[in-house]
Amino acid sequence: MPKKYLILLCCIAVLLLIIFQASPFWGLASGLFITIAWGTPFSRERLAQWHGPLLKGAVLGLRFGLNIEQVVSHGSEGLGLTAIMLVFIALTGFILAKALKVPARTAMLISAGTAICGGSAIAAVSPIVRAKSQEISVALGIVFVLN
């Protein structure tokens, strides 16, 4: 398939996902399907260049769905339970990563994405652990599929 038609197909898929308010799983699934069926119109270098800014923009977009009053009222009630669960999930992720021989940075990203809130946690943790774009992609894929 020529590159311009592939880009058009990707744009149509994105528009349909937005119109039907699809979950991240369907976005990931449709992207995988298009890539497997017809390839990608972009080089690895080009994808790596846009990976960070797009992820940061998506995290910023999440803020528009939050009501600060609800966050404060519900947040104060479950703060202790949240802290306990974060530690439990981080330890479980560490143990599973050792058992399955998953690289440390990838394991940290997956644990953070699972424990906190998916893609935004991965975006926040990735510069701290100096994750490579491949590790970020793997972590995002796993967290979105398991979400």
N, C-alpha and C positions, 0 to 999 in steps of 0.2 A: 504494500500500500504506500503511495507517495506520502512524503512527509507532511505536506499541507493538509491532506485529508485526515491523517492521523491526529494532527493538532486540532482540527475541527471536531473529530470524534471525541477527543478528550474534553474539549470545551462543552460539547453537548452533554456529555456524561456529568460534568460538574454542575451544569445548569439544572439538569434533572434531579440530581442529588439535593441541590439547594431548594428547588421548588417543592419537592416531596419531603423535605426536612429529614433526610435519611441519617441514620446513625453512622458513626465513624467506621463501623464494620463494613457497611455497604460501600463507602468511599474506597476503603482499602481493597475490598473484593473486586470492585469494578476496575480499579487501577491495575490490579494483578491480572484480571482477565484480559484487558486491553493490551497490556504489555506481553503476556504470554501469546495471545492470538496474533498480534500485529507488530510487536516490538515497541520500542520507544523512539520518539523523534529527537530526543535530546542525548547528548553525550554525557558520560559520567562526570566530566569536569563541570559541565553546565548544570547538571542536577545538584552537584555538591555546592555550587555557587549559590543556588536559590534555596537550598535546604534550610539553612539557618534563618534567613529573613521570613520565609513562609511559616515556619514553625513559631517564630516569635509573634508574627501577626495573628496566627490562630490562637495563641495563648492570650493575646490582648483582646481578641474578640470574645473570649470566654467571660471577661469582666462585665460585658454588657448584659449578661443573663443573671447577674447576682444582685440581690436586694440587700443592702448593708444592714438593715434592721433585722432581717431574718438571719443573716450570718452571725450577728452579735448575739441574738437571743438563743439560737440553737447551738452556736459555738461554745458558749459558756457552760451550757448544760453537759456537753459531752467531751469537754477538754481532757479529763483524766482518762476516759475510755479511749479517746483518740490517741493519746500518748502511748498507752499500753499496746494498742493495736499496731502503731507504727513500729515500735521496738520488736514486737512479735513477728511482723511481716519482714522486717529487715533481717532478723536472725534466721528466719525460715529461708529467706532468699539466699543468705550466705551459706547455709548448710546445704541447700539444694544445688547451689552453684558448685560447691566443692565436690559433691557426690556425682554430679553430671559433667564435671570438668569444663564448666562454662568460664570463659575469660572474665577476670575480675571487673573490668570496667563495664562490660555488657551486663554482668550480673547486678552491678550497682544500679544501672539504668533501669533494668527490668524491675528490680525490687522497689525503686523509687516510684516508677510508674504504677506499679501495683498498689503500693501502700498509700500514695497520696491522691493523684487524680489523672493518671495516664500521661498523655502527651505533654501537658504543661510541666509536670514534674520532671520528665525526661529532658525537656528543654532547659529547665532550671539547673539540673544536675550536670548535664553534659559538659558545659564549660569548666565546671569545678573539677571534674575527673579527667578533663582533656580528652574526651571521647572523640573517636574518628567518626566520619560520616557513616561508614558501614556499620559501626557498632550502634549508632543512633538509629539507623534504619531498621536493624534487626530488633532492637528493643521496642521501637514503635510498632513494628509489625506484630510482635508477640503480644504486647499489651493490648493492642486494638483487637486482635483476633480473640484473645481470651476475655476481653471485656464483654 
